[in-house]
């Protein structure tokens, strides 16, 4: 259900009247009026923006579980040194 500008303006008027009747809570009512005016201004300036979130084919395949073509991985030559353990992290 959309809120009309008239409904927001009526609420702003009601908040202003309450602020005039209750001097101790003027700041609270002013904050409510500020929020309502921000809502009113945002409603007018925000046109429906086109959807910018598009999913590319690769991302779609990952989400739905279709296999993704893998790029060829370049394997490096293993250095075989005297006394080395090959791919061990503790090679010295």
C-alpha positions as a Markdown table, in Angstrom:
| # | Residue | x | y | z |
|---|---|---|---|---|
| 1 | Unk | 0.0 | 0.0 | 0.0 |
| 2 | Unk | 1.5 | 3.3 | -1.1 |
| 3 | Unk | 1.5 | 6.3 | 1.2 |
| 4 | Unk | 0.2 | 9.4 | -0.5 |
| 5 | Unk | 1.8 | 12.9 | -0.2 |
| 6 | Unk | -1.5 | 14.1 | 1.4 |
| 7 | Unk | -1.2 | 11.5 | 4.2 |
| 8 | Unk | 2.4 | 12.6 | 4.9 |
| 9 | Unk | 1.4 | 16.3 | 5.0 |
| 10 | Unk | -1.5 | 15.6 | 7.4 |
| 11 | Unk | 0.9 | 13.8 | 9.7 |
| 12 | Unk | 3.3 | 16.7 | 9.5 |
| 13 | Unk | 0.5 | 19.1 | 10.5 |
| 14 | Unk | -0.5 | 16.8 | 13.4 |
| 15 | Unk | 3.1 | 16.7 | 14.7 |
| 16 | Unk | 3.3 | 20.5 | 14.5 |
| 17 | Unk | 0.1 | 20.9 | 16.4 |
| 18 | Unk | 1.3 | 18.5 | 19.1 |
| 19 | Unk | 4.6 | 20.3 | 19.3 |
| 20 | Unk | 2.7 | 23.6 | 19.9 |
| 21 | Unk | 0.6 | 22.1 | 22.7 |
| 22 | Unk | 3.5 | 20.4 | 24.5 |
| 23 | Unk | 6.5 | 22.7 | 24.8 |
| 24 | Unk | 8.6 | 20.1 | 26.6 |
| 25 | Unk | 8.6 | 17.7 | 23.7 |
| 26 | Unk | 9.2 | 20.1 | 20.8 |
| 27 | Unk | 12.4 | 18.5 | 19.8 |
| 28 | Unk | 10.8 | 15.1 | 19.5 |
| 29 | Unk | 8.0 | 16.4 | 17.3 |
| 30 | Unk | 10.5 | 18.4 | 15.3 |
| 31 | Unk | 12.5 | 15.2 | 14.7 |
| 32 | Unk | 9.3 | 13.4 | 13.6 |
| 33 | Unk | 8.5 | 16.3 | 11.2 |
| 34 | Unk | 12.1 | 16.1 | 9.8 |
| 35 | Unk | 11.7 | 12.4 | 9.2 |
| 36 | Unk | 8.4 | 12.9 | 7.5 |
| 37 | Unk | 9.7 | 15.7 | 5.2 |
| 38 | Unk | 12.7 | 13.5 | 4.3 |
| 39 | Unk | 10.2 | 10.8 | 3.4 |
| 40 | Unk | 8.2 | 13.2 | 1.3 |
| 41 | Unk | 11.3 | 14.5 | -0.5 |
| 42 | Unk | 12.7 | 11.1 | -1.1 |
| 43 | Unk | 9.4 | 9.9 | -2.6 |
| 44 | Unk | 9.3 | 12.8 | -5.1 |
| 45 | Unk | 12.9 | 12.6 | -6.2 |
| 46 | Unk | 13.2 | 8.8 | -6.5 |
| 47 | Unk | 12.0 | 7.6 | -9.8 |
| 48 | Unk | 11.9 | 3.8 | -10.3 |
| 49 | Unk | 15.5 | 3.0 | -11.2 |
| 50 | Unk | 16.2 | 0.3 | -13.7 |
| 51 | Unk | 17.6 | -2.8 | -12.3 |
| 52 | Unk | 21.4 | -2.8 | -12.5 |
| 53 | Unk | 22.0 | -6.1 | -10.9 |
| 54 | Unk | 22.5 | -8.5 | -13.7 |
| 55 | Unk | 24.0 | -11.9 | -13.3 |
| 56 | Unk | 26.5 | -13.0 | -15.9 |
| 57 | Unk | 26.4 | -16.5 | -17.3 |
| 58 | Unk | 29.4 | -17.8 | -15.3 |
| 59 | Unk | 27.8 | -16.7 | -12.0 |
| 60 | Unk | 24.4 | -18.2 | -13.0 |
| 61 | Unk | 26.1 | -21.5 | -13.8 |
| 62 | Unk | 27.7 | -21.6 | -10.4 |
| 63 | Unk | 24.4 | -20.8 | -8.6 |
| 64 | Unk | 22.4 | -23.5 | -10.4 |
| 65 | Unk | 25.1 | -26.1 | -10.3 |
| 66 | Unk | 26.0 | -26.4 | -13.9 |
| 67 | Unk | 29.7 | -27.3 | -14.5 |
| 68 | Unk | 31.9 | -24.3 | -15.1 |
| 69 | Unk | 34.6 | -24.6 | -17.7 |
| 70 | Unk | 37.9 | -24.6 | -16.0 |
| 71 | Unk | 40.8 | -22.6 | -17.4 |
| 72 | Unk | 43.9 | -24.5 | -18.0 |
| 73 | Unk | 46.3 | -24.4 | -15.0 |
| 74 | Unk | 49.9 | -23.9 | -15.8 |
| 75 | Unk | 52.0 | -26.3 | -13.7 |
| 76 | Unk | 55.4 | -25.3 | -12.7 |
| 77 | Unk | 58.4 | -27.6 | -13.0 |
| 78 | Unk | 59.4 | -29.1 | -9.7 |
| 79 | Unk | 62.9 | -28.3 | -8.6 |
| 80 | Unk | 64.6 | -31.5 | -7.6 |
| 81 | Unk | 67.6 | -30.6 | -5.4 |
| 82 | Unk | 69.9 | -32.9 | -3.5 |
| 83 | Unk | 68.1 | -33.9 | -0.3 |
| 84 | Unk | 64.9 | -32.0 | -1.1 |
| 85 | Unk | 61.4 | -33.4 | -0.4 |
| 86 | Unk | 59.8 | -32.1 | -3.6 |
| 87 | Unk | 56.7 | -30.0 | -2.9 |
| 88 | Unk | 57.2 | -29.9 | 0.8 |
| 89 | Unk | 57.0 | -26.6 | 2.6 |
| 90 | Unk | 60.0 | -27.5 | 4.6 |
| 91 | Unk | 62.4 | -27.7 | 1.7 |
| 92 | Unk | 65.7 | -26.0 | 2.6 |
